[in-house]
Amino acid sequence: MENFYDASNIKHLRRLRELKPELLKGFLQWSKDIFKDGALSAKTKQLMAVVAAHITQCPWCIEDHTRRAKQHGATEEELAEAVFVAMVMRAGAAFSHGCIALGVYEEDTQPQK
């Protein structure tokens, strides 16, 4: 596959539906239920999904949840803040995982018993 992020690859979702229709139906219903207004508004949940989509770097999720957030009234400024939240979370994870690298380095420099 030359470019797995190409939008035309979405056609393969049809094959998933053909292979396991009951599982896809369940997933879609679960997603619909999750994104309903509840203790958190649908808009807030969609903005959270925008953050998660940027952290997981799923271009299709970014596209879908950005559109859904906008449909629920999210502003461009709110979307920008969501992107910055994702940025700091990814950077923070790299920063905190630096502790692992330094711990391994330290461990490997200890005299062997």
Secondary structure by P-SEA (a helix, b strand, c coil): cccccccccccaaaaaaaacaaaaaaaaaaaaaaaccccccaaaaaaaaaaaaaaaccaaaaaaaaaaaaaacccaaaaaaaaaaaaaaaaaaaaaaaaaaaaaaaaaacccc
